[in-house]
Amino acid sequence: MPFFTILIEDTSPLLKFSPKWTPGTSADDPLLDKYSESSFMKSNVQGESMSFTFNGTGLTIVGAKRGNHGLYSVNLDGIDSPALNGSSPTDLMNQTLFSSVQLQRDTHSVVLTNEKQAFVDVDYVSIEVDIGEENEDLIVNSYQDANPIFSYTPASAWATTPDSVGSFSGSSGRYVLLKLYVNAISVLVYLTKIQGDGIAVYGPVGPQMATSYNVQIDNGPMTSFSANRVSYRAQQIIFMAVNLGPGSHLLSMTLGDSGRELAIDYANVFTTASLGGRCVIQVINRTWSSAHCFHDPATSQLGQVLRVPLIPRLRQHLQLPHHTFHIYPAV
Protein backbone atom coordinates (compact mmCIF):
# COMPACT_ATOMS: atom_id res chain seq x y z
CA MET A 1 0.00 0.00 0.00
CA PRO A 2 1.27 3.54 -0.62
CA PHE A 3 2.79 5.26 2.36
CA PHE A 4 4.16 8.74 2.75
CA THR A 5 5.58 11.01 5.41
CA ILE A 6 4.03 14.32 6.43
CA LEU A 7 6.20 16.99 8.07
CA ILE A 8 4.53 19.11 10.73
CA GLU A 9 6.42 22.27 11.61
CA ASP A 10 6.67 23.54 15.18
CA THR A 11 4.39 26.42 14.17
CA SER A 12 1.53 24.12 13.17
CA PRO A 13 -1.55 24.21 15.44
CA LEU A 14 -1.42 20.40 15.49
CA LEU A 15 1.48 20.57 17.96
CA LYS A 16 0.26 21.77 21.35
CA PHE A 17 2.83 23.34 23.68
CA SER A 18 2.28 24.07 27.37
CA PRO A 19 2.50 27.76 28.40
CA LYS A 20 6.23 28.12 29.11
CA TRP A 21 7.51 27.26 25.66
CA THR A 22 8.79 30.14 23.55
CA PRO A 23 9.84 30.42 19.90
CA GLY A 24 13.52 30.70 19.07
CA THR A 25 14.57 34.07 17.65
CA SER A 26 17.64 35.40 15.86
CA ALA A 27 18.12 37.86 18.72
CA ASP A 28 18.86 35.10 21.22
CA ASP A 29 20.10 32.30 18.94
CA PRO A 30 22.59 32.74 16.07
CA LEU A 31 21.74 29.24 14.81
CA LEU A 32 18.09 29.98 14.11
CA ASP A 33 18.57 29.58 10.37
CA LYS A 34 19.85 26.03 10.91
CA TYR A 35 16.37 24.92 11.95
CA SER A 36 13.67 23.93 9.47
CA GLU A 37 11.95 27.08 8.18
CA SER A 38 14.20 29.02 10.62
CA SER A 39 11.78 28.22 13.42
CA PHE A 40 11.69 26.13 16.58
CA MET A 41 10.05 26.02 20.00
CA LYS A 42 12.07 25.76 23.22
CA SER A 43 11.64 25.52 26.99
CA ASN A 44 14.04 25.34 29.94
CA VAL A 45 11.32 24.79 32.53
CA GLN A 46 11.02 21.37 34.12
CA GLY A 47 7.67 19.71 33.49
CA GLU A 48 6.79 21.69 30.36
CA SER A 49 5.47 19.49 27.55
CA MET A 50 4.57 19.24 23.88
CA SER A 51 1.66 16.99 22.92
CA PHE A 52 0.41 15.68 19.60
CA THR A 53 -2.35 13.31 18.53
CA PHE A 54 -2.13 11.65 15.13
CA ASN A 55 -3.32 8.73 13.06
CA GLY A 56 -0.47 6.91 11.39
CA THR A 57 2.06 4.10 11.55
CA GLY A 58 5.21 5.97 12.53
CA LEU A 59 6.39 9.08 14.37
CA THR A 60 9.65 11.02 14.59
CA ILE A 61 10.25 14.11 16.75
CA VAL A 62 13.14 16.24 15.49
CA GLY A 63 15.06 18.95 17.31
CA ALA A 64 18.60 19.95 18.28
CA LYS A 65 21.10 18.56 20.77
CA ARG A 66 23.19 21.34 22.26
CA GLY A 67 25.36 22.18 25.24
CA ASN A 68 22.59 23.89 27.21
CA HIS A 69 20.09 21.08 26.62
CA GLY A 70 19.22 18.38 29.15
CA LEU A 71 17.04 15.39 29.89
CA TYR A 72 13.55 14.86 28.49
CA SER A 73 11.10 11.97 28.31
CA VAL A 74 8.46 10.84 25.83
CA ASN A 75 5.15 9.11 26.54
CA LEU A 76 3.60 7.32 23.57
CA ASP A 77 0.10 5.89 24.04
CA GLY A 78 0.53 5.85 27.81
CA ILE A 79 3.94 4.17 27.82
CA ASP A 80 6.85 6.22 29.21
CA SER A 81 10.27 6.14 27.65
CA PRO A 82 13.42 6.19 29.79
CA ALA A 83 14.91 9.63 30.27
CA LEU A 84 16.54 10.78 27.04
CA ASN A 85 19.54 13.11 26.83
CA GLY A 86 19.43 16.16 24.58
CA SER A 87 22.83 17.48 25.63
CA SER A 88 25.80 17.60 23.27
CA PRO A 89 29.20 19.34 23.62
CA THR A 90 28.81 20.51 20.02
CA ASP A 91 25.64 21.86 18.46
CA LEU A 92 23.89 19.10 16.51
CA MET A 93 20.92 20.16 14.41
CA ASN A 94 18.14 18.10 12.83
CA GLN A 95 18.50 15.35 15.40
CA THR A 96 15.98 12.59 16.09
CA LEU A 97 14.79 13.17 19.64
CA PHE A 98 12.36 10.24 19.52
CA SER A 99 11.14 7.81 16.91
CA SER A 100 8.70 4.92 16.82
CA VAL A 101 7.84 3.01 13.66
CA GLN A 102 5.66 0.04 12.74
CA LEU A 103 2.80 1.33 14.85
CA GLN A 104 -0.70 0.02 14.31
CA ARG A 105 -2.77 1.99 11.85
CA ASP A 106 -4.73 3.82 14.53
CA THR A 107 -4.90 7.02 16.56
CA HIS A 108 -1.87 7.65 18.77
CA SER A 109 -0.95 10.28 21.35
CA VAL A 110 2.55 11.43 22.22
CA VAL A 111 3.80 13.78 24.94
CA LEU A 112 7.38 15.07 25.18
CA THR A 113 8.26 16.45 28.65
CA ASN A 114 11.26 18.47 29.82
CA GLU A 115 12.73 16.61 32.82
CA LYS A 116 15.26 19.21 34.01
CA GLN A 117 15.85 22.96 34.29
CA ALA A 118 17.69 22.84 30.99
CA PHE A 119 16.58 23.41 27.42
CA VAL A 120 14.76 21.07 25.09
CA ASP A 121 13.59 22.20 21.68
CA VAL A 122 11.29 20.91 18.94
CA ASP A 123 11.96 21.70 15.29
CA TYR A 124 9.31 19.57 13.58
CA VAL A 125 7.48 16.26 13.79
CA SER A 126 7.10 13.76 10.97
CA ILE A 127 4.50 11.03 10.79
CA GLU A 128 4.25 8.05 8.48
CA VAL A 129 0.85 7.33 6.95
CA ASP A 130 -0.33 4.47 4.78
CA ILE A 131 -3.68 4.12 3.06
CA GLY A 132 -5.28 1.84 0.52
CA GLU A 133 -4.01 -1.57 -0.59
CA GLU A 134 -0.75 -3.10 -1.80
CA ASN A 135 0.55 -2.22 -5.26
CA GLU A 136 -1.64 0.81 -5.88
CA ASP A 137 -0.79 4.47 -6.20
CA LEU A 138 -1.57 7.30 -3.85
CA ILE A 139 -3.83 10.00 -5.28
CA VAL A 140 -3.60 13.51 -3.82
CA ASN A 141 -6.27 15.93 -4.97
CA SER A 142 -5.46 19.51 -4.02
CA TYR A 143 -8.27 22.06 -3.74
CA GLN A 144 -7.79 25.81 -3.61
CA ASP A 145 -10.03 27.83 -1.28
CA ALA A 146 -12.33 28.90 -4.16
CA ASN A 147 -13.17 25.32 -5.10
CA PRO A 148 -16.88 24.44 -4.68
CA ILE A 149 -16.06 21.74 -2.10
CA PHE A 150 -15.59 24.62 0.35
CA SER A 151 -18.80 26.14 1.65
CA TYR A 152 -18.35 29.34 3.70
CA THR A 153 -21.16 30.52 5.94
CA PRO A 154 -22.33 33.17 6.33
CA ALA A 155 -20.87 34.34 3.04
CA SER A 156 -21.00 38.00 4.13
CA ALA A 157 -18.43 37.33 6.88
CA TRP A 158 -15.74 36.12 4.50
CA ALA A 159 -13.36 38.23 2.40
CA THR A 160 -11.16 37.19 -0.50
CA THR A 161 -8.23 39.53 0.27
CA PRO A 162 -6.51 38.16 3.37
CA ASP A 163 -3.44 39.84 4.79
CA SER A 164 -0.17 38.73 3.17
CA VAL A 165 -2.05 37.06 0.32
CA GLY A 166 1.21 36.85 -1.60
CA SER A 167 2.37 34.17 0.82
CA PHE A 168 -0.66 31.98 0.06
CA SER A 169 -0.56 29.16 -2.47
CA GLY A 170 -0.90 30.78 -5.89
CA SER A 171 -0.42 34.34 -4.54
CA SER A 172 -3.86 35.33 -5.75
CA GLY A 173 -6.70 37.27 -4.19
CA ARG A 174 -9.05 34.32 -4.27
CA TYR A 175 -8.07 33.10 -0.87
CA VAL A 176 -10.72 33.37 1.77
CA LEU A 177 -10.17 35.07 5.08
CA LEU A 178 -12.65 34.81 7.92
CA LYS A 179 -13.14 38.22 9.51
CA LEU A 180 -14.78 37.93 12.86
CA TYR A 181 -17.76 40.20 12.49
CA VAL A 182 -19.89 37.63 14.28
CA ASN A 183 -19.28 34.65 16.54
CA ALA A 184 -19.44 30.96 15.64
CA ILE A 185 -18.85 31.21 11.93
CA SER A 186 -18.39 27.81 10.28
CA VAL A 187 -16.26 26.62 7.41
CA LEU A 188 -17.70 23.50 5.85
CA VAL A 189 -15.57 21.38 3.55
CA TYR A 190 -17.74 18.94 1.63
CA LEU A 191 -16.12 15.84 0.18
CA THR A 192 -19.30 14.53 -1.39
CA LYS A 193 -18.09 14.34 -4.98
CA ILE A 194 -14.84 12.50 -4.28
CA GLN A 195 -13.69 9.61 -2.13
CA GLY A 196 -11.11 10.64 0.45
CA ASP A 197 -9.40 8.64 3.19
CA GLY A 198 -7.50 11.62 4.55
CA ILE A 199 -7.37 15.41 4.43
CA ALA A 200 -4.89 18.14 5.33
CA VAL A 201 -6.10 21.74 5.51
CA TYR A 202 -3.59 24.58 5.14
CA GLY A 203 -3.70 28.16 6.33
CA PRO A 204 -1.58 30.80 8.08
CA VAL A 205 -0.72 31.16 11.75
CA GLY A 206 0.33 34.37 13.50
CA PRO A 207 -0.40 36.94 16.21
CA GLN A 208 -3.67 38.03 14.57
CA MET A 209 -4.99 34.52 14.01
CA ALA A 210 -7.65 32.74 16.06
CA THR A 211 -6.70 31.51 19.51
CA SER A 212 -9.43 28.90 19.22
CA TYR A 213 -11.17 27.07 16.38
CA ASN A 214 -12.98 23.75 16.45
CA VAL A 215 -12.87 20.97 13.89
CA GLN A 216 -15.22 18.03 13.41
CA ILE A 217 -15.25 15.21 10.86
CA ASP A 218 -18.60 13.57 10.13
CA ASN A 219 -20.27 12.95 13.50
CA GLY A 220 -17.01 12.50 15.38
CA PRO A 221 -15.83 14.46 18.42
CA MET A 222 -15.00 18.15 18.20
CA THR A 223 -11.28 19.00 18.50
CA SER A 224 -9.95 22.47 19.39
CA PHE A 225 -6.83 24.14 18.00
CA SER A 226 -5.13 27.53 18.11
CA ALA A 227 -3.60 29.31 15.10
CA ASN A 228 -2.26 32.09 17.32
CA ARG A 229 1.53 32.29 17.14
CA VAL A 230 4.14 34.96 17.88
CA SER A 231 5.22 35.23 14.23
CA TYR A 232 3.28 34.98 10.99
CA ARG A 233 3.78 31.77 9.01
CA ALA A 234 1.87 30.91 5.85
CA GLN A 235 0.80 27.52 4.49
CA GLN A 236 0.83 25.64 7.78
CA ILE A 237 -1.14 22.46 8.35
CA ILE A 238 -4.02 23.70 10.51
CA PHE A 239 -5.86 20.37 10.51
CA MET A 240 -5.16 16.84 9.37
CA ALA A 241 -6.99 13.52 9.57
CA VAL A 242 -6.28 10.21 7.84
CA ASN A 243 -7.71 6.70 7.73
CA LEU A 244 -11.24 8.05 7.59
CA GLY A 245 -12.41 5.04 5.59
CA PRO A 246 -14.06 4.79 2.19
CA GLY A 247 -16.97 6.99 1.23
CA SER A 248 -17.69 10.70 1.47
CA HIS A 249 -16.86 12.78 4.53
CA LEU A 250 -17.84 16.17 5.90
CA LEU A 251 -15.34 18.41 7.68
CA SER A 252 -16.48 21.51 9.54
CA MET A 253 -14.35 24.22 11.11
CA THR A 254 -16.00 26.60 13.57
CA LEU A 255 -14.60 29.79 15.00
CA GLY A 256 -14.04 29.52 18.74
CA ASP A 257 -13.23 33.11 19.69
CA SER A 258 -14.03 36.63 18.55
CA GLY A 259 -11.79 39.48 17.50
CA ARG A 260 -9.33 37.32 15.55
CA GLU A 261 -9.11 35.71 12.13
CA LEU A 262 -9.17 32.25 10.58
CA ALA A 263 -7.88 31.88 7.03
CA ILE A 264 -8.17 28.96 4.62
CA ASP A 265 -5.56 28.53 1.91
CA TYR A 266 -6.10 25.08 0.38
CA ALA A 267 -6.71 21.42 1.23
CA ASN A 268 -5.08 18.17 0.13
CA VAL A 269 -7.29 15.08 -0.01
CA PHE A 270 -5.56 11.67 0.06
CA THR A 271 -7.13 8.62 -1.51
CA THR A 272 -6.51 5.51 -3.66
CA ALA A 273 -8.44 3.67 -6.34
CA SER A 274 -9.46 0.86 -3.95
CA LEU A 275 -11.12 3.47 -1.76
CA GLY A 276 -13.10 4.78 -4.71
CA GLY A 277 -10.80 7.74 -5.27
CA ARG A 278 -9.97 9.28 -8.58
CA CYS A 279 -8.14 12.26 -10.00
CA VAL A 280 -10.51 15.22 -9.95
CA ILE A 281 -9.88 18.01 -12.46
CA GLN A 282 -12.00 21.12 -12.64
CA VAL A 283 -11.28 24.01 -15.00
CA ILE A 284 -11.50 27.52 -13.58
CA ASN A 285 -11.58 30.37 -16.17
CA ARG A 286 -10.03 28.08 -18.81
CA THR A 287 -6.70 28.08 -17.01
CA TRP A 288 -5.30 25.66 -14.47
CA SER A 289 -7.60 23.40 -12.55
CA SER A 290 -8.50 24.25 -9.00
CA ALA A 291 -8.15 20.57 -8.12
CA HIS A 292 -4.68 19.26 -8.93
CA CYS A 293 -4.12 15.51 -8.89
CA PHE A 294 -0.75 14.00 -8.06
CA HIS A 295 -0.08 10.44 -9.18
CA ASP A 296 2.41 8.46 -11.23
CA PRO A 297 1.16 7.24 -14.61
CA ALA A 298 3.84 7.16 -17.29
CA THR A 299 1.88 9.63 -19.40
CA SER A 300 2.34 12.54 -16.99
CA GLN A 301 3.94 15.63 -18.55
CA LEU A 302 6.83 16.61 -16.33
CA GLY A 303 7.52 19.86 -18.13
CA GLN A 304 4.36 21.44 -16.78
CA VAL A 305 4.87 20.59 -13.12
CA LEU A 306 6.86 23.71 -12.26
CA ARG A 307 4.06 25.99 -13.41
CA VAL A 308 1.93 24.93 -10.46
CA PRO A 309 2.69 27.00 -7.34
CA LEU A 310 1.53 24.26 -4.99
CA ILE A 311 4.41 21.95 -5.91
CA PRO A 312 7.21 23.35 -3.67
CA ARG A 313 5.01 23.36 -0.58
CA LEU A 314 3.63 19.91 -1.28
CA ARG A 315 7.13 18.54 -1.58
CA GLN A 316 8.11 20.18 1.67
CA HIS A 317 5.27 18.69 3.68
CA LEU A 318 4.94 15.37 1.85
CA GLN A 319 7.93 13.07 1.67
CA LEU A 320 7.14 10.33 -0.86
CA PRO A 321 9.82 7.61 -0.65
CA HIS A 322 8.24 4.97 -2.86
CA HIS A 323 6.20 6.95 -5.36
CA THR A 324 6.74 9.76 -7.81
CA PHE A 325 3.78 12.10 -8.13
CA HIS A 326 3.12 14.34 -11.09
CA ILE A 327 0.40 16.79 -11.95
CA TYR A 328 -2.14 16.87 -14.74
CA PRO A 329 -2.98 20.33 -16.08
CA ALA A 330 -6.57 21.19 -16.84
CA VAL A 331 -7.66 20.87 -20.42
C-alpha angles and dihedrals in degrees: 000000000000115000131183140176124241119203116215114196122219088250094060116110088229089077110070117203125193116242101272098061117105133189119254115248135194088241093066102024125045090192096062092113090058090069123084109277087357089278138112141152122234141181134182095186118108113241096023113134147192118214133192135176119201144159112230148093101258142028136195126182113202129196141125133289111214142159095264094048125101145176125331136168135213128214115199117187091339096312117116122219121219114264110287125210120231095176123113131168088225126042110262116188131196092026126164106244093178136354136181123176136178092045120162115269094259144095115299135184126208131186124189113198131191107233100189143034089266132094129280122175137192121211101174143324126231126199130193117225131185127187137171127015138310119289098016132113129250115243118205115189112192120203125195118219092260093058114117092241086077115077115188119198131225091019092203091065095059128081129194097215107072121179114275091013089166089071092057123096106280094011091241133135093243094090115112123233122191110224111196102235089138136019128257099024113172133215111204120196110194119202095181098122097049137043113242131177094183142015137197119194119202131204142134130283126203148120093296096048127103118287089205136027129157128221129196132179117205107315095330127123122293115251124199127217138172125224091185111119136159093246132036116254124175130211098023123158102255095174137009136176130169139179091043091150131238122313135048123317137196122218121190128188118195128191112246102189139030131237096040138081139249118197130192119206107169143314133230117211118200122207145137135218093256088059091053094259126147140173108276117205123181124176117225116194091339091290130094120340120259089221112058118193122209118200140124116252114146091241095068114124107231095188092071098050096088092058091070112085093206093068101082093049093045090053091049095053099033119058108191109190100171104030138054114215125202134179132243115215119222117263 
